[in-house]
Amino acid sequence: MRDEQAAPPARAPRVVVIGAGASGSLTALHLARSARRREAALDVVLLDPSLHRARGTAFGTADPQHLLNVPAGGMSALPEDPGHFVAWRARQHPELMTEPGVFAPRVDWGRYLDETLTRTYAHNDLVTLRHLRVRATAVRRDDSGVVVSTDDGQIVVGDAVVLATGERPPGYAWAPEALQRSAFFVPNPWAPGAIDVVRRDAAGPADVLLVGTGLTMVDVVLSLAGPTQRPERRIKAVSRHGELPERHADELQLAAIPEIDDWGSSLAEYRTRARAHIARVEAATGDWRPAVDGLRTVVQPLWQRLSDDDRVEFLREDASAWGRMRHRMPPGSADVITALEASDTLARAAGEVVDAEPLTGGGLRVTLTDGSVHDVGWVVNCTGTSVVVRPGSDPLVDDLLTPRAGVALGQLSTAALGLRTDSGRLVDTAGTTDAPIWTLGSVRRGELFESTAIPEIRVQAAQLAAAVLEEIAPEPRRLADGRLVGGHHPIARPRDPLGLPLSTTAEAAAAYNAGLERLMRLQSGADEKLLEAVRLDPEFAVAHAALAMLGHEGGSAVDVRASLELARRAARMRADDRERSLVDVVGRRVEDVRNSGATALMNHIAQHPRDVLAVSAAVPTIAFSGVTDIQQEAWELVEGLAPAYGDHWWYISLLAFTRQDQSRFDDAGLLAESALECEPTSGHAVHAQTHVMYETGRHEAGRVWLDGWVSESGRAASHRAHFSWHAALHELAIGDTEAVRQRYYMQLAPPTVTGVRALIDSASLLWRWVVTTSGWDAAAGTSAFSGETAPPPVESVLDAAGAELVDRPQTAFVALHAALALAAAGDLPRLAALRAHCQGTSELSVRTTVTSVCEALLAAGEQRWGEAARVLTDVLPGLPRVGGSAAQREIVEETLLYCLVSDGQADRALALLDGRLDRRSSPLDQRRRTSLVSPSGAPLGV
């Protein structure tokens, strides 16, 4: 980082950030990251009188007892690296438990953000950061830009301003005038040294009255009730309701996000729907918290639908109860509060202060609404930060609300919760967003309601940074002929969801974008929207190319060849370089063997990394086969896209799946949660989270969560059969074969599932059913099923898949599943024919790996168990080349276990099971292990 006092280059655009607490520091951090991605110069100036950055009200405390009320895993400053804060703590405190579920001291997080900010600017010569320890008092616009005045008379000129003023000081209008005048009243417990005075007081009455029973009260109690405090001290806490915040669960569960499209727009309906949602989730999971966490995810869109009258009613009638459920105590803090109440050190009551008079020798005699009188040394205002903007309390806000030439730069939002904004940009009293002034955090509470937690502010900071830079340092655009122009495109063209220009009409672009967004979410109906786009504009090249890709890869009912030819013709008539390149790439992929177009596709992505359709085709997912079957190459492809996408939910979803593939399950789960908070319908994020739940052995919770998502946010999911397959794996692991049977007939049996998914999901489930449940109940036993445990017949699945897929598969992954389906059917002649087909193919992984699997299955079908086990043992190391996920490839290992047990090799089966159990908990594997061990602990000869 350049010296803070050095003058920045005159040419660099400047952003003035008012406030250097958490929201201001996160803004500065993401401005630098966005500028680096654009290779743009930028000067950032923080205005805040505080000595340190990244502290503010919440993180300025030095008391290590004051904990985050979000687990450490949710507090990373970097969206693509959810373990960033956890790793920092591990380096700082190697002696402590630093898992993602720990509630860390807030002082740690303030230091972490400050250090992260310093490192970000230190490694980027194009950006500068200065912290001026002054208070902003006024903002003006003139020809030079935006002019900010400070309390020491300085003038700071910028191209844009960000209001990151953080939480407002607590209000105390509730306090009687005599109390407000008293030296023994603490109006703001977060003021430097305020609580220290109370802690050190040994002269006056020992007792302390706290007004407010929320999280501020919890922190103050923790500071006042330590072992060094006066032993006779008693703490009385009062509020209108006398209720504490709820407690976080000891074991956190995933949020259950409701589908809110049909929730209407009235508060009365919200109440009914919310209560039903909470009751439903609590009945399924045994806990109401996942339901509330899911509601928090959708509070912002729900709030924006409400009328102002309903918003005011919510604030009056419901906000307090919502806050107690939403903003919960860390378990450790809750335990201390419970113990203090049990020892009578802390007492709570419903009540308000009605009078206060001074005591001789110090302290106050306080009267409450119930008539009780209390002699206390101090009264501490614990009502929390003020949620409303009060004119006269902040000269900067007063200035923004003052009209000049008939227009004020700002106006109050609903119930004065903040300032009115549009996507974070300040709305003036003329109703425009002309001024380059943005804001985030508490100032946006009127627009969003939930806008003060760090995970929310982090998202806002990243979005704000991109918007600010697009305004003051726009990237060059390309004309259709490839010429570069600076700034904005001279002829505005529609853009896709990632900002890439489209050579089409606005109406056709809207339909295309709707289809592309459905594809990104893994929702059905993408092809319908794309067909609408080409109907609106028959010369829309990219839309034709997308249809060809969906027909080729996804089995959509599209004439692939015709769509490809229409795309090529349209590209010759009207397209820019990016669009022509995409059409060429799609053509290569459709017409050639899959890997022959890989180089062209990768070159295209290198030039246009934000081309979602191209990246979708390149990355192996449940929607597309990708350009490589080599895991490491797929991982490098996804990780290399980070600079282009930042914290975009779609990219974070893909990264989550990559992390679970790398067995980085904590990171994968946190990334998936982050993506779902932004986009609850993200199928890629749900797919990643589902794998995490399976691979970490959380089978019952995983099944319940997945079923809940499919029935709510996943109603429109395009790969429901695959999600049903995942849920069935949980049920097999639990041992509930009756649940598997019901799920199969309701969700996976033909004609509900056909084509390639019938092989990959339905047939593979039936074979897994065979090898995981047959013959494991008794070590001396038979491999026969009882009527109650036998899987359904597989023949109808083979018919639904079709002979072309089963007998002449073109990829290793499909060929593997065709072999498993034929094994489940016991059709050895057809399996032998498939082996011959695989031996003759040109694709290496089919010719080698899948052929060997066919040979092993043929041997197993003839009960040559030892030979089958030997071949499968040799196959396992090379199995990742076939493609698919670890959970999908695991079926080969399951088959090996089945063969080992059937051959009497209990010792080898035990070793394999022990290795799996070391990796994750599994009731199924534990039951199977038990069946193979004698009472003495020795392996049985099966």
N, C-alpha and C positions, 0 to 999 in steps of 0.2 A: 504494500500500500504506500502511496506517496505520502510525504509529510503532510499532516493535517493543515498546516498553515500555508502550504505552497499554493500559489494561484493555479487554478486549472486552466487547461488550454482554452482560448477564447472560442474556438470552433465547436467545442463539445456542448451539446444541449445540456441544460441544467434542470434538475428536479429538486424542488425545495420540499422537504418532508418535515411537517410541523409535528413534533413529538418523536422522542427517541426511546420510548418504552418498547414493549413487545411488538405492537402493531407497526410502529415506525421502523424498528430494526428489521422486522420481517419484510417490510416494504423495500427497505434499502437492499436487503439480501437478494430479493427476487428481481429488483431492477438491475442489479449487477449481473445476475445469471441470464436474464433476458437479453441484456446488452451483449454479453459474451456470445450468445447463440447467434445474434445478428452481426457480430463483429463490429459493433457500433461504439463510438466514444460516448461517454456519459459522465457528468459531474453531479454527484448527489450531495446535498447539504442538509444535515439534520439540525433542527432548531429545538433545543430543549435545555432548560437551566440545570437539569440533573447532572451530577458528576459522572455517572456511569450510563452507558447505553443498555438497552434490553432489560431494564428493571421495571419502571413504572409502579403502579399501585400493587399489582399482584405479585411481582417478582422482586420488589425492593426489600422484602423482609429478609432479615439475617438469621431468623430463628429456624433451625433445622427441623423443628417440630411442625412447621407449617408445610403441609404436603400438597402436591398436585392432586386435583380430584379427577384427573385423567391418568390412566396407566402410562408408564414411561414409553411403552411401545407406540402410543398414539401421539407422541409429542415431538417427533422428528421435525426439524425445520425444512427438511428436504423431502418432498413427496415421494420421489422415486427411491429413497433409501430410508425405509421406516425404522431400521435399526440404528440410525445415525446417533440419536441421543443415547440409546442404550449402550452402544459401543463407547461413546464418550465417557459415560459414567463408569464403565468397566475399566477404562484407562485411568480415570481419576481416583476410583475407589476399588482397587482390586480385591480388597478384603470384604467387600459388601456383596449382597445378592443383587444382581443387576439384570434380572430377567425382565422381559417386556411387560409382565403383569404387575410389576412393583410400582407403588405410588411414591415417587421420589420427592425429596425436599424441593420446594420452589426456588430456593436460592441456587440450587444446582442448575436448574434450567436457565435462569438468568445468565449465569456464567457461561453456560454452553452456547446460548444464542450469541452472546457478545463475542466469544472466541470464533464461532462459525462465521460471523460477519467479518471479523478481522481477516481471517484466512481467505475468504472469498475475494476481498478487495486486494489482498496482498499478492494474489496470483493472477491479476488481470491488469495489464498496463494501460488498457483503454479506459478504465473507469477510475474515478477518484471519489473519496468520501471524506467529508469534513463534518465535525460536530461542533457547532457554535453553541456555547452554553448561555443562551439567551431565551427569552420568552417572546413568542410572536404575539402581536397585539392587533394587527390590521392587515388586510389584503386588498390590493387594488389591481386594476388592469390598466395598462397604458401601451403605447406603441412598442415599448421594449419587452413586453411580456407580462408576467404577473409579478407584482411588487409586494413584498412582505416587509412590514415595519416591525421592529422589535422594541422591547421595553428599555433598551439602553440607547435608543436613537439610531440604530443601524438600519440600513435599507438593503435587503437581499432580493435580487432580481432573478427570476427563473422562467423557464419555458412552460413549466407546469408546477402545480402545488398539490401536495397530498396532505390532507388533514388526518393525522394519526394520533389524535389527542388522547386516546385511551379512555379509561373509565373516569367519570366525573366524581369529585369529592362527595362524601355522604351529605345528605340533607339533614337538617335537624329542626325543621319548623315545628315538629311535634313537641319539642321541649318547651316548658314554661319559661317565661322571660327570666325569672330568677335563676333558673338552672343554666340558661345560656350565658348569664353574666358571671357564673361561679368559676373560680379558678380550679375547682375540683370536678369540673365537667370536661370530658375528653370528647370534643366534637368529631375528631377524625383520628381513629386509632392507628391509621397508616401514616400519619405525619411522623417524620423522623423523631425518634426519642419519645413519642407520646406514651407508649405502654411502659417504657423503661421507668418513667417517673412513678407510675403506679406500682410497679414491681419493687422499687427501692423505698417506697414510703413505709416507714416503721413507726410513725408518730400518731397519726389519726386513727379512726376506727378501721379495723382490719377488713371488714366486709366490703364487697364491691358489687354494684348493681350494673348489669349489662342490659341495655335496651335493644332488643333484637335477638332472635334465636336461630339465625341462619349460619352460613359458613363463616362469616366474619366473627360471630360469637364463638364458634368452635376454635378458631385460631387464637382469639384473645384468651379463652379459658386455658388453652394449652400453654400459653405464655405465662399466665398468672398462677397456675396450680402446680408448678414444679416443686421439687424437693427443697429448693433454696428459698421458697416463699414463706411468709408467716404461717406457722402451723395452725393458728386459730382462725385463719381467713376462711370465710364462706362467701360463695359467689351466688348471687341471685340473678337469674335471667328472665326477662319478661318480653312478651310481644303480644300482638293482638290475638294470635291463635295459640301461642305457647308451644308450638310444634318444632321439633328438630328436622333438619334435612334427613332424608332416608339414607340408608347405608348401602355402599357398594357391596355386591356379593363377593364372598371369598374366592369363588371361581367364576370368572367372567364368561358369559355366553354371547354368542353372536346376536346382533340386532335382528329382530324380525320386522322387516320393513313392509308396511301395508301398501296395497295398490289403492291410490286415491283418486283415480280418474273419475269414479262415480260417486265421490263423496259430496258433490254439490259445492255450495259456496256460502252456507249459512252456519253460524255458530251452533245453533240447535242441532243441526245434522252432524256437525263435527263431534259434538258431545256424545251423541248416540253411537256413532261409528267408532270413536276412540274407546269408549267403554267396552263395546263388543270386541274390538281388536285386543284390548288388554286381557279380557276374560278368556278369549280363545287361546292366546299365547300362553297365559298362565296355566290353563288346563293342559296344554300340550307339553310344556317345559317344566312346570312346577314353579315358575318364577315370573313375576310381572315385569322385571327389569328389561328383558329383551324387547318386550312390546314398547316400552317407553323409549328405549334407545332407537327403535325403528321409527317411532313417531317423530323423534327429534330430527331424523334425516329428512322428513317431508314437511316439517313445520314451516319452512320458508315458503314453498309454493302454496300451502294451505293459508298462511297468513296473507299472502298477496291476493287471494281470492275474496277475502272478507271485506265487507263494507266498513267504513270508519266507525259507524255505530256499533257493529259487532266487535270490532277491535277494542273499542273502549269498554264494552261490556265484559269482554274476556279479561282485560286488565283488572277490572273491578272485581269480578266474580271467580276467575279461574287461575289467574297468573300465579298466585301465591302457592296453591296446591301443586301446579305444574312445576314450579321452581323447586319445591321440596323433593319431588320425584326425579326431576331431571338433573339437578345439581346436587349430587350425593356426596356423603362423607367417605373418605378412604376408610377401609376396615380398621386400620390401626388407630386412626383418630376416633372413630366411633367406639372402639373398645375403651379408650381412655375416658371418653365422656360417660359411658355407661358405668365405669368403675367410680368415677367422681360422684355421680348421682347416687350410686349404691352406698357410698361412704358419707353422704350428706354434705360433701364439700360443695356440690353444685345442686341447686334447686331451680326448677323452671315453673313458670306460671303464665296464664293468660292475663294480660293486664296492660295498662298504660300509665305513664307518669302524669299526675294531675297537679302536683305541687312540689316544691323543693325550697327548703330554707337552710341557711348556714348553721353549722354547729360551732359552739365555742371550742376553740382549739383545732378547728379544721374538720372538713368533711361536711356531709349534708344529711338533713332529715327529709326523706322522700316519701310522699304519699301516692299510693296507687289507686286505680279505679275501684278496687274492691274494698277500699277504706283502710287497708293495712299501711302501717308506718314503719319505715326502715331507716336506721342510722347507718350510713355507709361512708367509707373514706372517699370513694370516687363513684361517679356515674360515667360509664363509657358508652358512647353511641356505636352500637353494632348493627345498625339497620342496613348496612351495606352501601355500596356506591349508589349515587343518585341515578335513577333511571330516566329522569326528565331533564330537559334543557331549561334552565331558569334564567331569563334575561337578568342581567346585572351581576351574574356570578362569574363571567369570563369575558374580558374585554374583546377577545378575538371573536367569540360567538356574537357578541353585541355588534361588532363591526360588520360581520357577514350579514346580519339581519337588518342593517341600516340601509335604507334606499338611497341611491345616488342617481340623479337624473331619472328618478321615478322607478328604478329597478334595484333591488337588493340582490347580492350574489347568492344568498341562501334564504330558505324559508323553513319553518318548523314542520316536522312530519306529524303523523297521527299522535295525538295526545302528548305532543312535545317530546316524544321518545328520542328524537334526534333531529337531523336535518334531512329534508327531502332529497332523495337521490334517484338516479336512473342508472341501474347497473353500476353503482358506485360513483357516478359522476354527479356533481352538485347541480341541482335544479334551481334556477333563479326564480324571482317572483313573476317574471314574464313567462315562465313555463319552459324555458330553453335550457340547454346544457352547453351554451356557447363558451363559457369560461373553462379553461383547462384546469379545473380543480376537481380532484377526486378525494374520496374518503373511504374508510373501512372501519370495521370493528363496531364499537358502541354507537358511533354516529349514524350507522345504518340500521339501528334497531327498529326505527319506524318503518323501514322498507322490508326488513327481513325477520324481525323480532328476535330470533336466535342468531346472535351475531357477536358474541363476546368470548367464546371458547377458542383456544389456540388452534385446534384443527380447522375451525371455520375461518379464523383470521388468516391462517396459512394459505388456504384456498383463495380467499379474497386478495391477498397480497400478490399471489402469482398472476391472477386474472388482471388485477389492476396494473401490474408492471407491464404486461403485454399491451394493454390498452393505452397506457401513457406513451410507451415507445412507438406504438403505431401512429400516435398523434404527432409526436415531436421529432421522431427519427424513423419515418416510414421506410420500409425496405423497397428497393427498386422493383418495378414491375416489368414484365415482358409483354410486348405487343404480340399479336397473332403471328407476325412475321419474324419474331425473335428479337426485335430491337429492344434494348433496355431504355427505360425512361425513369428519371428520378421522381421520388415522391409518389403521388397518387396517379393512377392510370388516367390518361386524358379522356378516354371513353370508358365510363364505368361499366364493368361486366359483373354478372352475378358470380358468387363465390360458393365453393363447397363448404362443408362443416369445418374444415381445417384451414379455410381462407384461400384456397387455390382458385384462380379465375376459371370460369366456364364459358365456352363459346356457344351460347344459347340464349334463349329468352328467359326473362325472369320467371315466367310461369313454368316453363319446362325445368328450369333449375330448381324451383321449389319442389317439384315432384321427384326429381333426381335426388335431391338432398334428403328427402323423406325416406327414399329407398335405401340410400347409402347409410343413413343413421340406423335403419332397421338392420342392415347387414352388420354394422358395428356392434349393435346390441345383441346379435344373434336372435332376431325376431323374424317371424314369418311375414310374408307380404312384401319383401323387398322387390321381388320380380314384378309384382303388380304395379308398384310405384314407378319402376323403371320403364315399364311398358307405357304407362301414362306419360312419362317424360318424352318418349320418342313419338307418341301420338301427338303431343303438343308441338314438338319440333322434330320432324322426320330427319333433319340433318344434324342431329345432336350426336356427335361421334362417340363421346365418352359413354353416353348412356347405352348406345348400341353395343359398345365393347363390354360394358358391365353385364349386360344381358347374356352375351356370348360366354363370359366367364362363369356366370351363375349356372347356365345350362350345362357347361362342360364340367364344372367342379361339383355343383350342388344338386344336379339332377332336376333343375327347374324345367317346366314344360315350355321350352324355348327352342326355336329352330336355330341351333348354334351357328351353322354355316351361313345362314341368311343374315343373322345378326352381325356376324363378323364382316361379311361383305358390305353391308350397309355402313358399318363403322369405318371401313377403309375408304369407301366412297365419300362419306361425310368429312373425313379427316383431310382428304385432298381438297375439299371445297372450303372448309372453314374450321380451322383448329390452330392452336399455338404449338410450340415445340413440345411441351409437356404432354399435350393431348395426343399428338401424332406418335410420340414415343410410346405412350400407353397402349394405343391401338396396335402398334407393331408388336409389343410384348405379348398382348393377349393373343394375337394371331399366331405367334410362335408357340405359345403354350397350348393352344387348341389343336394346331395342326401337326405338331411334332411329338416325339416321345417326351415325357414330362421334363426330364432333366436337360434336354437340348436347348431349351430357352432360358435356362437358369441364369446364364451369364448376362443375357440381355436384360432380364428382369432386375438383377442386382445392379447393373449399370444405371438403369432407370431410377432405382431407389436412391442410389448415390447422388444423382442429380436432383431428385425430387423426393426427399425423404418423407414429406408430409402427404404424399399421395396414398390415401387410405386403401384404395382398391388394389394398388400394386403391393403394398405391404401385406394386406390380407392374403393375397395370392402367394406371397413368399414365405410367410410364417406358418409352420405346421400347427393347425388347430382342428377342432371338431368340424369346422366349416370348410377348410381348405387343406389340401395335402402338403402345401409348401414346396420349397425348392430343394430341400435336403432332408435326408433321413438320418443325418449325423447330428446327434444332439448338440455337440460343441458348436457346430456351425450355426445351428438355429439359435442357440443362446447368444452367440456373438452378434448375430443379426439384430436381435431384439435389443440387446444392451447398447449397441451402437446407435440406435435411434433416439436415445435419451435427449441429446441436445436439441433435436427437432421438435420433440413433443412436450418436454417438461413434465408438468403434472396433469396432462390431459387424461381424463378417466379411461379412455379407450387404451391408450398406451400403458397406463398403470395396470390395467386388466391383463394385457399381454405379458407385462413384466411379472405380474403375480404368478402366472402359469409357468413362466420360465424359472422363477425362484423355487416353486414346488418341485419342478423337474430336477433342480439341483439339490434337492433335499434341504433347502433353506426354508423350513416350514414356518417358522416364526415370521420371517420377512414376508413370505408369500401370503400368509393370513392377514397381516397388517395392510399389505398393498391391496388385497381384495376388499377389505373393509373400507379402505380409503376410496377406492373406485366406486363402491356401492353407495357410499355416502353422497357422492356427486351424481351418480346415475344408478338408481336402484334396479333398473332393468338390465344391467350389463351381464349378459350371459357368459362372457369370457371370465369376468370376475367371479361369478358364481361357480363356474367350472373349476377355477383354480382353488377356491375355498373348499369345494367339495372334495377335491383330491387331498387337500390339507387335512380335512377331518378324517378321511379314510386312512391316510398314511400315518396319522398320529393316534389312531385307535379310538377316536371319539365317535363311536358308531351310533349309539342311540341319539345323542345330540345332533349328529350329522344328518341322520334320517329325518328327524323332526324339523330341523332348520330347512333342509332342502325341500321337503314337502310343503312347508309353509311358504317358501319363496315361489315355488311353482304355482301354488294356488293364489298368490297375491301378485307380486311384481312380475313374475314370470309367466303370466297367463298367455302372453303372445310369443313365448319362446319358440324358436324354430327347431330346436333339437330336444324336444321334450322326452323322446324315447331314450336319448342318452342320459338325461338327468334321472329318468326312471331306472335305468340300468344302475346308475350310481347308488340310488336309494336301495335297490335290491341287494347290492353288494353289502351294504350296512346290515341288512336283514339276514343275509347269509352268515355274516360274521357273528351276529348275535345268536344265530341258531333258530330263527323264526321262519321256518320253511313255509308255514301256512301263509304268513304275510307275503313271502316271495311269490307263492302261487297266486294269491289274489292280485298282486301287482302285475304279474305277468299277464293274466287274462284280461285285466282292465286296461293296461297301458302298453304292453309289449307284444301281445299276440297279434298275428295277422287277422284282419286286414288293417288294424290300427298302424302297424309298422310294416313297411315293404322295402324292397330294393336293398341297397347296401347297408342301411341301418338294421334291417332284419338280420343280416349276417353278423355285423359288428356288435350289436346290442342284444338282440333277442337270442340268436343261436349261441353266442358266446356265454350268455347267462345260463342257458340250459346245460351246456357242457361243464361249466364251472359248478353247477348244482350237482352234476354227476360226481365229479372228482373230489368235491369238498364234503359230501355227505354220505357217499356210498362206502360201507364197510369199515367205518371208523368207530362204531359203537363198541365193538368187542375185538380185542386184539387177536383172537383166534378165529376171527369170523369170516363171514361171507361178504361178498361185495354186492349182494342182492339188496334191493330196496323193499321196504314194506309199502303197501298201497298208500299210506299216509305221507311218505317222504319222497316217493318217486316223482321226478320232474315230468312235466307235460311232454308229449311227443314232439319231435323237432321237424317232422316231415312237412308240416304246413309252413314252417319258416323257410325251408329250402325252396318250396314252391313260390313263396312270396318274394324271395330274393331273385329268383330267375336263374335259368340254366347258364346264361352267359356269365354272370358274376360267379356262380359256384364252380363251374367247370373250366372256365377260361378267364380267370382273373388277370388283370393287367398290372397290379401293384402288389408288392410283397405283403403289405398290411391286409389287403382284402384276401389275398391268397391264403395267408395264415388263418384267417377266420373261416374261410371256406373249408379248410382242412378240419378245423375243430367242429364245424357244423356236421360234416360227413361222419366224423368220429362219433358225435352224439347220436346220429341216426343209425350207426352201426353198418353203414353202407361201404364195406371194404372194397368192392370192385370199383365203385366210383371214386373212392379215395385213392386207389392205385392209379386210376386214369388221371387224377389231378396231379399226382406225383410226377407222372410222365410229362404232363404239360409244363410243370415247373422246371423240370430238368431241361426242357427245350427252349426256355425263354432266354432273352438276352440280358435281362436285369439280374445283376450278380446276387443280390440278397434273396431274390426268388429262387434262383438256380441252386443256391447253396443252403441258406438257412431254412427256407420254407420246405424245400425238398427233404431236408433232414427231419423236420417236424412231421412231414407226411410219413416218412419211414418209421418214425417212433410210434406214431398213432396206429399204423398198420400192425406193428409188432404188438402193441397193447391190445388191439382188437383180436389178435390171435393168442392172447395171454402169454406172450413172450415178454414178461414184465422186466426181467433183468436187461434184456437187449434194449427195450424201450427206454429204460432209465439211463443206460449208458449213452445212448444217442442224445437224449434230452440234456444230460449233464454237459455234453460237448457243445450243444447249441446255445446254452444260456449266455455265455460271454458275448456272443455276436448278435444277440437278439435286438438290442437297440437299433441296429441298422434297418430293421423291418419297419420302424416307425411306431407311432402311437405313444401312449403314456405308460408309465411304470405300472399303473393299476391294470391297464389292458394287457400288457405283456406278462403280468403276473400269472395269467392263466396257464402259461407254459410251465412255470414253476409249480403251480398247483397240480398239473398233470404229472410232473416228475414225482412229487410227493405221493400221489396215488399209485404210481407204478412201484415206487420203493416199498410202500406198505404191502401192496399186493404180492411183491416178490419176497417178502419176509425180511427186508433190510431195515429193521426198526432203528438200528443205530444210526444209519445215514439219514433216515427220516427225522430222527430226533435232532441231529446236528443241524439240519436245514431249518427245522421249526425253531430251535433255540436262536439261530441267527436272525430269524424274522422277529421273534419276540424281543430280542435285544434292540431291534430297530423301532418297534412300536408295540403297544398292547393290542391283543386280539383275543377276545373270548373264544373264537373258533379255533385258533392255533393252540390256545391253552387247553381246550377240551381235547383236541387231537393229541397233544403231547401226553396228557394224562392217560389216554387210552393205550399209549404205547409203552407205559412204564409199569413195572410190577410193584407190589407193595414195598419191596426192598429197594426200589429205585433203579433197578437194572432194566435195560431195554427188553421188551418181550420179543420172542420169535414169532412173528406174524406169519 
